[in-house]
């Protein structure tokens, strides 16, 4: 017969603190996006084009779409964010929610945009490029 796991009060309070700190960091990151939308959108669009991960006919159009994505992220509820990033959640071990959201937006929706000719590189390459810019701009 298998042993039944019953966490003690100490263990459950520790697990609760860990989960709440993760959720707090996630909410803090999403709210920080609102303060840096334009700078972050410009930096991400520029690096994606420079690293030749996205081929576009209009860099400003790409930047506008990424800014709209970041604005949507700031206004979305938790379910919408989780729904978009769900297929890419296991892309890296400890993903940053903003980087993952922009990566998912790029791969799911922006690929069909009229200004985007093609997207090159693996999902990890795209996430890495976006994540470098996010960590530079956001605290």
Residue frames relative to the residue before (quaternion, step in Angstrom):
aa qw qx qy qz dx dy dz
X 1.0000 0.0000 0.0000 0.0000 0.00 0.00 0.00
X 0.4268 -0.7206 0.4866 0.2488 3.56 -0.91 0.88
X 0.5134 -0.6477 0.4801 0.2940 3.50 -1.21 0.61
X 0.3675 -0.7193 0.5499 0.2127 3.54 -0.98 0.87
X 0.2982 -0.7602 0.5548 0.1590 3.55 -0.83 1.05
X 0.0388 0.7759 -0.6266 0.0618 3.53 -0.72 1.12
X 0.2760 -0.7894 0.5219 0.1683 3.57 -0.27 1.21
X 0.4627 -0.6626 0.5104 0.2937 3.51 -1.07 0.74
X 0.6981 -0.4512 0.3412 0.4388 3.55 -1.29 0.14
X 0.6408 0.5358 -0.3194 0.4474 3.56 1.00 -0.81
X 0.6712 0.4916 -0.2933 0.4709 3.58 0.93 -0.90
X 0.6851 0.4831 -0.2994 0.4557 3.58 0.87 -0.87
X 0.6463 0.4959 -0.3392 0.4704 3.60 1.01 -0.64
X 0.6288 0.5224 -0.3310 0.4713 3.58 1.07 -0.68
X 0.6562 0.4975 -0.3063 0.4775 3.60 0.93 -0.85
X 0.6374 0.5283 -0.3177 0.4623 3.56 1.03 -0.78
X 0.6541 0.5072 -0.3108 0.4672 3.59 0.98 -0.82
X 0.6343 0.5264 -0.3305 0.4598 3.58 1.00 -0.79
X 0.6781 0.4894 -0.2889 0.4661 3.57 0.88 -0.95
X 0.6820 0.4801 -0.3028 0.4613 3.58 0.90 -0.85
X 0.6340 0.5133 -0.3455 0.4638 3.61 1.05 -0.61
X 0.6197 0.5254 -0.3407 0.4730 3.60 1.07 -0.67
X 0.6683 0.4932 -0.2957 0.4719 3.57 0.94 -0.87
X 0.6346 0.5258 -0.3254 0.4636 3.58 1.04 -0.77
X 0.6537 0.5025 -0.3109 0.4728 3.60 0.95 -0.84
X 0.6313 0.5321 -0.3212 0.4639 3.58 1.04 -0.77
X 0.6795 0.4763 -0.2878 0.4781 3.59 0.86 -0.94
X 0.6361 0.5302 -0.3248 0.4569 3.59 1.02 -0.79
X 0.6522 0.5114 -0.3132 0.4637 3.60 0.97 -0.81
X 0.6725 0.4919 -0.2991 0.4651 3.56 0.91 -0.90
X 0.6794 0.4687 -0.3068 0.4739 3.61 0.94 -0.75
X 0.6182 0.5410 -0.3503 0.4499 3.62 1.11 -0.55
X 0.5444 0.6176 -0.3969 0.4058 3.59 1.18 -0.48
X 0.6195 0.5791 -0.3432 0.4039 3.59 0.98 -0.82
X 0.6905 0.4852 -0.2795 0.4579 3.58 1.06 -0.71
X 0.7878 0.2989 -0.1320 0.5222 3.60 1.15 -0.53
X 0.2009 0.8342 -0.5008 0.1141 3.61 1.15 0.49
X 0.7234 0.4568 -0.2737 0.4395 3.59 0.67 -1.04
X 0.6676 0.4974 -0.3041 0.4631 3.59 0.90 -0.90
X 0.6755 0.4915 -0.2897 0.4671 3.56 0.95 -0.88
X 0.6485 0.5194 -0.3153 0.4586 3.59 0.95 -0.84
X 0.6594 0.5006 -0.3029 0.4721 3.57 0.96 -0.86
X 0.6745 0.5044 -0.3021 0.4465 3.58 0.87 -0.95
X 0.6671 0.4977 -0.3060 0.4622 3.60 0.91 -0.88
X 0.6713 0.4978 -0.3061 0.4559 3.60 0.84 -0.96
X 0.6569 0.5223 -0.3122 0.4451 3.57 0.92 -0.91
X 0.7019 0.4678 -0.2792 0.4588 3.60 0.84 -0.94
X 0.6212 0.5360 -0.3511 0.4512 3.60 1.02 -0.70
X 0.6788 0.4628 -0.2861 0.4932 3.58 1.01 -0.79
X 0.6490 0.5300 -0.3162 0.4450 3.62 0.95 -0.88
X 0.7281 0.4146 -0.2317 0.4943 3.57 0.94 -0.88
X 0.4048 -0.7543 0.4251 0.2939 3.56 1.37 0.15
X 0.3456 0.7199 -0.5188 0.3053 3.55 0.97 0.89
X 0.7617 0.1846 -0.1148 0.6103 3.56 1.23 -0.54
X 0.1647 -0.7489 0.6346 0.0962 3.55 -0.91 0.98
X 0.0314 0.8217 -0.5620 0.0894 3.54 -0.67 1.14
X 0.4487 -0.6706 0.5168 0.2861 3.54 -1.23 0.45
X 0.7894 0.1485 -0.0576 0.5929 3.58 1.23 -0.46
X 0.3116 -0.7785 0.5178 0.1696 3.59 -0.31 1.27
X 0.6335 0.5310 -0.3327 0.4539 3.59 1.05 -0.71
X 0.6240 0.5290 -0.3314 0.4701 3.58 1.07 -0.68
X 0.6291 0.5230 -0.3187 0.4788 3.55 1.05 -0.79
X 0.6574 0.5094 -0.3037 0.4649 3.56 0.94 -0.91
X 0.6379 0.5276 -0.3250 0.4573 3.60 0.97 -0.83
X 0.6634 0.5024 -0.3072 0.4617 3.58 0.96 -0.83
X 0.6569 0.4904 -0.3164 0.4774 3.60 0.99 -0.75
X 0.6211 0.5219 -0.3388 0.4765 3.60 1.05 -0.70
X 0.6386 0.5094 -0.3228 0.4780 3.61 1.01 -0.78
X 0.6188 0.5423 -0.3282 0.4641 3.57 1.07 -0.79
X 0.6813 0.4807 -0.2844 0.4731 3.59 0.90 -0.93
X 0.6274 0.5220 -0.3302 0.4742 3.58 1.07 -0.72
X 0.6401 0.5125 -0.3130 0.4793 3.57 1.02 -0.82
X 0.6219 0.5429 -0.3372 0.4525 3.58 1.02 -0.79
X 0.6729 0.5101 -0.2952 0.4470 3.57 0.94 -0.85
X 0.7405 0.4054 -0.2139 0.4915 3.57 1.14 -0.62
X 0.5644 0.6371 -0.3749 0.3675 3.60 1.23 -0.35
X 0.4201 -0.6570 0.5487 0.3012 3.52 -1.24 0.42
X 0.7451 -0.4523 0.2731 0.4071 3.54 -1.31 0.31
X 0.6405 0.5424 -0.3322 0.4304 3.57 0.97 -0.82
X 0.6669 0.5077 -0.3084 0.4498 3.60 0.88 -0.91
X 0.6427 0.5097 -0.3179 0.4755 3.57 1.01 -0.81
X 0.6798 0.4907 -0.2907 0.4611 3.59 0.84 -0.96
X 0.6340 0.5450 -0.3277 0.4400 3.58 1.05 -0.79
X 0.6964 0.4708 -0.2848 0.4608 3.60 0.92 -0.86
X 0.7527 0.4057 -0.2289 0.4652 3.60 0.92 -0.83
X 0.4128 0.7552 -0.4450 0.2474 3.61 1.23 -0.21
X 0.7012 0.4587 -0.3168 0.4444 3.68 0.76 -0.80
X 0.7457 0.3974 -0.2073 0.4929 3.60 1.18 -0.48
X 0.3495 0.7824 -0.4624 0.2276 3.58 1.27 0.10
X 0.7439 0.3880 -0.2145 0.5000 3.62 1.04 -0.72
X 0.3166 0.7761 -0.4883 0.2428 3.57 1.24 0.37
X 0.7740 0.0254 0.0032 0.6327 3.57 1.02 -0.86
X 0.6754 -0.5389 0.3244 0.3849 3.56 -1.22 0.43
X 0.7956 0.0523 -0.0061 0.6035 3.60 0.84 -0.97
X 0.0914 -0.8517 0.5137 0.0484 3.60 0.26 1.22
X 0.4001 -0.6518 0.5886 0.2620 3.53 -1.26 0.61
X 0.5104 -0.6971 0.4058 0.2983 3.58 -0.69 1.07
X 0.6584 0.5006 -0.3259 0.4580 3.62 0.94 -0.77
X 0.6603 0.5008 -0.3079 0.4674 3.60 0.91 -0.88
X 0.6664 0.5033 -0.2974 0.4628 3.55 0.96 -0.86
X 0.6433 0.5240 -0.3190 0.4581 3.59 1.00 -0.82
X 0.6783 0.4729 -0.2961 0.4781 3.60 0.88 -0.90
X 0.6227 0.5295 -0.3383 0.4662 3.60 1.03 -0.74
X 0.6646 0.4947 -0.2984 0.4739 3.58 0.90 -0.91
X 0.6367 0.5244 -0.3241 0.4632 3.59 0.98 -0.84
X 0.6573 0.5160 -0.3043 0.4573 3.57 0.93 -0.91
X 0.7437 0.4299 -0.2297 0.4575 3.58 0.83 -0.99
X 0.7239 0.4373 -0.2483 0.4722 3.59 1.07 -0.64
X 0.8351 0.2423 -0.0851 0.4866 3.57 0.75 -1.04
X 0.7033 0.4917 -0.2842 0.4276 3.58 0.85 -0.93
X 0.5418 0.6277 -0.4007 0.3898 3.59 1.17 -0.43
X 0.7179 0.4238 -0.2394 0.4977 3.59 1.15 -0.59
X 0.4584 0.6912 -0.4502 0.3309 3.61 1.25 0.06
X 0.5963 -0.6294 0.3738 0.3295 3.57 -1.09 0.76
X 0.6897 0.4756 -0.2988 0.4570 3.64 1.08 -0.54
X 0.6353 0.5113 -0.3352 0.4718 3.61 1.21 -0.32
X 0.2924 -0.7629 0.5566 0.1507 3.54 -0.68 1.16
X 0.7713 -0.2072 0.1730 0.5763 3.59 0.82 -1.02
X 0.2708 -0.7224 0.6118 0.1745 3.54 -1.31 0.42
X 0.1501 -0.8033 0.5752 0.0358 3.55 -0.78 1.11
X 0.6934 0.4789 -0.3449 0.4134 3.57 -1.28 0.27
X 0.5636 -0.5930 0.4555 0.3510 3.51 -1.29 0.32
X 0.6790 -0.4633 0.3670 0.4354 3.56 -1.29 0.19
X 0.6432 0.5283 -0.3181 0.4539 3.59 1.03 -0.78
X 0.6328 0.5263 -0.3306 0.4619 3.60 1.02 -0.76
X 0.6667 0.4950 -0.2922 0.4745 3.56 0.93 -0.93
X 0.6484 0.5062 -0.3200 0.4700 3.58 0.92 -0.88
X 0.6573 0.5266 -0.3123 0.4395 3.59 0.91 -0.90
X 0.6556 0.5064 -0.3061 0.4691 3.57 0.95 -0.86
X 0.6749 0.4794 -0.2895 0.4805 3.57 0.91 -0.91
X 0.6625 0.5313 -0.3094 0.4279 3.58 0.91 -0.91
X 0.6142 0.5444 -0.3526 0.4496 3.60 1.02 -0.71
X 0.6854 0.4729 -0.2875 0.4732 3.58 0.95 -0.83
X 0.6336 0.5323 -0.3306 0.4538 3.59 1.03 -0.76
X 0.6939 0.4705 -0.2880 0.4628 3.58 0.90 -0.89
X 0.6014 0.5445 -0.3648 0.4569 3.62 1.16 -0.44
X 0.7472 0.4191 -0.2118 0.4703 3.57 0.92 -0.96
X 0.7598 0.3498 -0.1974 0.5113 3.58 0.85 -0.95
X 0.5239 -0.6456 0.4475 0.3293 3.61 -1.05 0.65
